[in-house]
Amino acid sequence: MKLNRLTSLLLTLSLSLWMVGCGVSYRAATESKTPTVDKIQQRGTLLVGTTGDYRPLSYKEPGTGEYWGFDLDVAGEIARKMNVSITYVPTSWPTLSADVQNPALFDLAIGGITVTNARKETMDMSEGYLDNGKTIICRKEDATRFTCQEDLNHPEVRVIVNPGGLNEKFARENLPHCTLIVFDRNEEIPDQVAEGKADVMITEITEAPWYVRNNGRLAAPLLDKPFTHSKIGILMRKGQEDLLELVNATLREMKADGSLKDLREKYGLQQNTIVDARELLEGLKGREVVLFVADQDELSPSEVPFPVVFTGMGKMRMFNALVTWYENRTDKSKPVILNIGSAGSAKYPIGTIVNCTHFINGGSELVYDCIDTPGDGCSVFSGDYFMSTQTFSPEQVKELSQKYDLFDMEAYAAAQFCKMHNLEFHCLKAVSDNLDGNLKDWRAILADIRVQFTELLKSCAQ
């Protein structure tokens, strides 16, 4: 009888422990299946890993511990979408991948992280939202010494990098003959160069302008000729599909409403416009495209793989040419309309090709209307005359060039027509002058632009 009681007691105890264990196991399984965004909202804060050593994208002020930067503003917008606060968690370049994959540390990592295939094999990355590429900073007096990548690849050139990231990887793979210095504190490397303790810092086009603006001893002589082309993205561990979807949706919205462009301008970041143009044209491969061009000097129609309509200069001529084409087309399909041509700009060097997505109809004094198309490209003001100090007062030119990126006489009319007829519209402009009234070489510049456009259209159509 005592044995039966003991057996019963043991069975009851075993059953109780089994039920407790099952309860814990069930709760753990349930929590693991809880969507990441729900977990973050229940917690009330988004945990963001960042190195805090990459100005102007992510920086932690040593004295106050305050974080600031372009990427951190982007992270703040993601947190706002979830209606939660944000908490920054320190990480480092050598430990970044391991930290991202540790679910106990943070939800995502941000701060100058390049999108690479290697990272995407073991982690998830958002869509790219900021152009990037390897470049250098050096002492100002050495700016003429370094004109290309090969100039760095000599034993007498002391190249300095931070450990564990893509800068060190780039230097080891591409500059085997340089004298390589690996320096632990990334944020102090520019001072090492300025003080003559190294000759060149391998950095990126996102970072270099900030250091040059804030240290008169430094220069970035190859800023417009980066050694590589890439995108900055947001890194997170796999299995957080809902968070990745929310992040990408937020980035797309910021591109479409212009807030991402505003942030770039706030922090003085480079936009690699030729990459934007190539990406646009890559996306049009295999689709029916018709080019509308104002001036015959802007394109060689026999050398490009798309039909070309020359319209003549001015908004009215562009609009009328589109009307005539639309009414007379035999095929009633709706192709993509691509307006290419020249434009003036005080912001971009002559020859720069720019993707435009914001179109302003203006005259000498008034802005009459605006049309936006998807994307975070540049703004183009379509006036009735050439925008320069010969046709407008210097004060007007200065005021308008601070508001708008480019100036032409046709783009708005094309955007308006396409909006009226529900046609997909894109616009690429090449900078032909800097609004300074110096138009004596304009036709020669157009000849160079024609070559640029022809090569770009041919390469992206292959």
C-alpha positions in Angstrom: 0.0 0.0 0.0 2.8 2.3 0.9 4.5 1.4 -2.4 1.4 2.3 -4.3 1.2 5.6 -2.5 4.8 6.3 -3.3 4.4 5.3 -6.9 1.3 7.5 -7.2 3.2 10.4 -5.6 6.1 10.0 -8.0 3.8 9.8 -11.0 2.0 12.9 -9.9 5.3 14.8 -9.4 6.6 13.6 -12.8 3.4 14.6 -14.5 3.5 18.1 -12.9 7.1 18.6 -14.0 6.3 17.4 -17.5 3.4 19.9 -17.7 5.6 22.8 -16.4 8.2 21.8 -18.9 5.7 21.7 -21.7 4.3 25.1 -20.6 7.8 26.7 -20.8 8.5 25.0 -24.1 5.1 26.1 -25.5 5.7 29.7 -24.4 9.2 29.7 -25.9 7.8 28.3 -29.2 5.0 30.9 -29.2 7.4 33.7 -28.5 9.8 32.6 -31.3 6.9 32.7 -33.8 5.8 36.2 -32.7 6.5 38.5 -35.7 9.5 40.8 -35.1 7.6 44.0 -35.6 5.0 42.9 -32.9 7.9 42.1 -30.5 9.4 45.5 -31.1 6.1 47.2 -30.5 5.4 45.2 -27.4 8.9 46.2 -26.1 8.3 49.8 -27.0 11.7 50.5 -28.5 13.7 49.6 -31.6 17.2 48.3 -30.8 19.6 49.6 -33.4 23.2 48.4 -33.6 25.7 51.0 -34.9 29.4 51.6 -34.7 29.1 55.3 -34.0 32.4 56.1 -35.7 31.4 56.9 -39.3 30.6 60.6 -39.7 28.2 61.9 -41.1 26.3 58.6 -41.2 26.6 57.4 -37.6 28.6 59.1 -34.8 28.6 59.0 -31.0 29.9 62.2 -29.4 32.6 61.2 -27.0 31.7 63.9 -24.4 28.0 63.5 -24.3 27.3 60.0 -25.7 24.8 61.6 -28.1 24.3 59.8 -31.4 23.7 61.7 -34.7 24.0 61.1 -38.4 22.2 60.5 -41.7 21.6 56.8 -41.1 20.4 57.4 -37.6 17.8 59.8 -38.9 16.7 57.0 -41.3 16.5 54.6 -38.3 14.4 57.2 -36.5 11.9 57.2 -39.3 11.7 53.4 -39.2 11.0 53.6 -35.4 8.4 56.3 -36.0 6.6 54.0 -38.4 6.3 51.5 -35.6 5.3 54.2 -33.1 8.2 53.2 -30.8 11.3 54.9 -29.3 14.9 54.0 -30.5 17.8 52.7 -28.5 21.3 52.6 -29.9 23.5 49.5 -29.1 27.3 49.8 -29.7 28.9 47.4 -32.2 32.1 47.4 -34.2 33.2 46.6 -37.7 35.2 43.4 -36.7 32.2 42.0 -34.7 29.4 43.4 -36.8 28.3 40.2 -38.5 28.4 38.2 -35.3 26.5 40.9 -33.4 23.8 41.1 -36.1 23.2 37.4 -35.8 22.9 37.4 -32.0 19.2 37.9 -31.3 19.9 39.1 -27.8 21.7 42.3 -29.0 19.6 44.3 -31.4 16.9 44.2 -34.1 18.9 45.7 -37.0 22.2 47.4 -37.7 22.8 50.7 -39.6 25.5 53.2 -40.2 27.5 53.1 -43.5 27.0 49.3 -44.1 27.6 48.4 -47.7 25.2 45.9 -49.4 27.3 42.9 -50.5 26.5 39.4 -51.8 28.6 37.9 -49.0 26.5 39.6 -46.3 23.3 38.6 -48.0 24.3 34.9 -47.9 24.1 34.8 -44.1 22.0 37.9 -43.2 19.3 40.0 -44.7 19.9 43.4 -46.2 17.4 46.2 -47.1 17.2 47.8 -50.5 20.1 50.2 -51.1 19.2 53.8 -50.3 22.5 55.7 -50.5 25.2 55.6 -53.2 28.6 54.7 -52.0 32.0 53.8 -53.4 35.7 53.7 -52.3 37.8 56.8 -52.6 40.6 58.5 -50.7 41.4 61.5 -48.6 44.9 62.9 -48.4 46.7 66.0 -47.4 45.7 69.0 -49.5 49.3 69.5 -50.7 49.3 65.9 -52.0 46.1 66.2 -54.0 47.9 66.3 -57.4 50.1 63.4 -56.4 47.2 60.9 -56.4 45.2 60.9 -59.7 44.2 57.2 -59.9 44.1 54.0 -57.9 47.5 52.9 -59.3 49.2 55.9 -57.8 48.5 54.4 -54.3 50.0 51.0 -55.1 53.6 51.8 -54.2 55.8 51.0 -51.1 56.4 54.7 -50.4 52.6 55.4 -50.1 51.4 54.8 -46.5 47.7 53.7 -46.8 45.7 53.7 -43.5 42.5 51.8 -42.9 40.3 50.7 -40.0 40.3 47.0 -39.1 37.8 44.4 -40.0 35.7 46.2 -42.6 35.6 46.6 -46.4 38.2 49.4 -46.4 40.8 47.0 -45.1 39.6 44.3 -47.5 39.8 46.7 -50.5 43.3 47.8 -49.6 44.6 44.2 -49.2 43.1 43.0 -52.4 43.8 46.0 -54.6 46.9 47.7 -53.2 49.4 44.8 -52.5 52.5 47.0 -52.9 51.5 49.9 -50.6 52.6 50.3 -47.0 49.4 49.3 -45.2 48.7 50.7 -41.7 45.7 49.3 -39.8 44.5 51.8 -37.2 41.9 50.8 -34.5 40.0 54.1 -34.1 38.3 54.9 -37.4 37.2 58.4 -36.4 40.8 59.4 -35.7 42.2 58.2 -39.0 41.7 61.5 -40.9 43.8 63.3 -38.3 46.5 60.7 -38.8 46.6 61.7 -42.5 46.5 65.4 -41.7 49.4 65.2 -39.3 51.6 63.3 -41.7 51.5 59.9 -40.0 50.0 58.3 -43.1 49.6 59.5 -46.7 46.1 58.2 -47.7 43.0 57.0 -46.0 40.8 54.5 -47.8 37.3 55.7 -47.2 34.0 56.2 -49.1 32.3 59.0 -51.0 29.7 59.2 -48.2 32.4 60.0 -45.6 35.1 61.9 -47.4 33.3 65.2 -48.0 32.5 65.6 -44.3 36.2 65.3 -43.3 37.3 67.7 -46.1 34.7 70.3 -45.1 35.7 70.0 -41.4 39.5 69.9 -41.8 41.2 72.4 -44.1 44.3 70.3 -44.3 42.6 67.5 -46.2 41.5 66.9 -49.8 39.5 64.2 -51.6 40.9 64.5 -55.1 39.2 61.4 -56.6 35.7 62.0 -55.1 34.0 62.1 -58.5 35.9 59.0 -59.7 35.3 56.3 -57.0 37.1 53.0 -57.4 34.0 51.0 -56.7 30.2 51.5 -57.0 27.9 50.2 -54.3 24.9 51.0 -52.1 24.4 51.5 -48.3 21.8 49.4 -46.7 20.4 48.2 -43.4 21.6 44.8 -42.0 19.6 42.3 -40.0 19.6 38.6 -39.2 17.5 36.2 -41.3 14.0 35.2 -40.2 12.7 38.8 -39.7 10.8 39.0 -42.9 8.1 41.4 -41.5 10.8 43.8 -40.2 12.6 43.7 -43.6 9.3 44.4 -45.4 8.6 47.4 -43.1 12.1 48.8 -43.5 12.0 48.5 -47.3 8.5 50.1 -47.4 9.8 53.0 -45.3 12.8 53.5 -47.5 10.6 53.5 -50.7 8.3 56.1 -49.1 11.2 58.3 -48.1 12.5 58.1 -51.7 9.1 58.9 -53.2 8.3 61.9 -50.9 11.7 63.5 -51.2 12.6 63.2 -47.5 15.6 60.9 -48.2 16.9 63.5 -50.7 16.4 66.2 -48.0 18.5 64.2 -45.6 21.3 63.8 -48.2 21.4 67.5 -48.6 21.3 68.1 -44.8 24.4 66.0 -44.4 26.1 67.1 -47.6 26.2 63.6 -49.0 27.2 62.7 -52.6 24.7 61.3 -55.0 26.3 59.1 -57.7 24.0 60.3 -60.4 25.5 58.2 -63.2 24.7 55.1 -61.1 21.1 56.3 -60.8 20.9 56.8 -64.5 22.3 53.3 -65.2 19.9 51.7 -62.7 16.9 53.5 -64.4 17.9 52.3 -67.8 18.6 48.7 -66.6 15.0 48.7 -65.3 13.8 49.6 -68.8 15.5 46.7 -70.5 13.1 44.7 -72.7 10.4 47.3 -72.5 9.1 49.6 -75.3 10.7 53.0 -74.9 10.4 56.2 -77.0 13.0 59.0 -76.6 11.9 62.7 -76.8 14.8 65.1 -77.3 14.7 68.8 -77.8 17.9 69.4 -79.8 19.4 67.2 -82.5 22.9 68.0 -81.1 22.0 66.1 -77.9 21.7 62.6 -79.4 22.7 60.5 -82.4 19.5 58.7 -83.2 21.1 56.2 -85.6 23.4 54.9 -82.8 20.8 54.2 -80.1 18.5 51.2 -79.8 15.3 53.2 -79.3 13.1 55.4 -81.5 13.8 59.1 -81.2 11.5 62.1 -81.6 13.2 65.5 -81.9 10.8 68.2 -80.6 12.6 71.5 -80.8 13.3 73.7 -77.8 10.7 74.9 -75.3 7.7 73.6 -73.4 5.2 74.2 -76.1 7.2 72.5 -78.8 7.8 69.5 -76.5 4.0 69.2 -75.7 3.0 69.6 -79.3 5.4 66.9 -80.5 4.0 64.5 -77.9 0.5 65.3 -79.0 1.4 64.6 -82.7 3.2 61.4 -81.9 0.3 60.2 -79.6 -2.4 60.9 -82.2 -0.4 59.4 -85.1 1.0 56.2 -83.6 -0.3 53.1 -85.3 0.3 50.8 -82.3 -2.0 51.8 -79.5 0.2 50.4 -76.7 1.6 52.7 -74.1 5.4 52.8 -74.2 7.6 54.4 -71.6 8.5 58.0 -72.5 12.1 59.0 -71.8 13.0 62.7 -72.1 16.8 63.2 -72.3 18.7 66.4 -73.0 20.8 69.2 -71.5 20.2 71.4 -68.5 21.9 74.1 -66.5 22.9 73.6 -62.9 24.7 75.4 -60.1 25.0 72.2 -58.1 26.5 69.7 -60.5 29.6 69.9 -62.7 29.3 70.1 -66.5 28.8 66.7 -68.0 27.0 65.1 -65.0 24.0 63.0 -66.0 21.1 63.4 -63.6 17.9 61.4 -63.0 15.1 63.8 -62.5 11.8 63.0 -60.7 10.4 66.4 -59.7 9.2 68.8 -62.4 8.4 72.5 -61.9 6.6 74.7 -64.4 8.0 78.2 -64.0 8.5 81.6 -65.6 10.6 84.5 -64.8 9.0 85.1 -61.4 6.4 82.5 -60.6 6.2 78.7 -60.1 3.0 77.7 -61.8 2.7 74.0 -61.0 4.7 70.9 -59.9 4.6 67.3 -60.9 6.4 64.5 -59.1 7.1 61.0 -60.5 8.3 58.0 -58.4 11.8 58.1 -57.0 14.1 60.4 -55.1 15.8 62.0 -58.1 16.6 65.6 -58.7 14.3 68.6 -59.4 14.2 70.4 -62.7 12.7 73.8 -63.2 11.4 74.3 -66.8 11.3 78.0 -67.6 10.6 79.9 -70.7 14.2 81.0 -71.3 17.7 79.8 -70.6 18.4 80.2 -66.9 21.6 82.3 -66.6 22.8 85.6 -65.4 22.3 86.9 -68.9 18.5 86.4 -68.8 17.8 86.7 -65.1 19.2 88.9 -62.4 22.0 87.3 -60.3 19.7 87.4 -57.3 17.0 85.4 -59.1 19.5 82.9 -60.3 20.9 82.4 -56.8 17.5 82.1 -55.2 16.2 79.6 -57.7 19.4 77.5 -57.8 19.2 77.1 -54.0 15.7 75.6 -54.4 16.0 73.5 -57.6 18.8 71.2 -58.9 18.5 71.8 -62.7 17.0 74.2 -65.2 15.7 73.4 -68.7 12.9 74.4 -71.0 11.0 71.2 -71.8 10.9 68.5 -69.0 7.8 69.8 -67.3 5.8 69.7 -70.5 6.7 66.1 -71.1 5.9 65.2 -67.5 2.5 67.0 -67.8 1.6 65.2 -71.0 2.5 61.8 -69.6 0.4 62.5 -66.5 -2.6 63.4 -68.6 -2.4 60.2 -70.7 -1.3 57.8 -67.9 2.1 57.1 -69.6 5.2 56.1 -67.6 7.7 59.0 -67.7 11.4 59.2 -66.9 13.9 62.0 -67.5 17.7 62.2 -67.7 19.4 65.5 -68.0 23.1 66.2 -68.6 24.5 69.4 -67.2 25.7 71.7 -70.0 26.4 75.0 -68.1 26.6 76.3 -64.5 24.1 79.2 -64.9 27.0 81.7 -65.1 26.2 83.1 -68.5 29.2 81.4 -70.1 27.6 79.7 -73.1 30.3 80.3 -75.7 31.3 76.6 -75.7 27.7 75.3 -75.4 27.6 73.6 -78.7 30.9 71.9 -78.1 29.6 70.7 -74.7 26.5 69.4 -76.4 28.7 67.3 -78.6 30.3 65.7 -75.5 26.9 65.2 -74.0 25.7 63.4 -77.2 28.6 61.0 -76.9 27.8 60.4 -73.2 24.1 59.7 -73.8 24.8 57.5 -76.8 27.3 55.3 -74.9 25.0 55.1 -71.9 21.9 54.1 -73.8 23.9 51.6 -75.9 25.5 50.0 -72.9 22.3 49.7 -70.9 20.4 48.2 -73.8 22.8 45.3 -74.4 
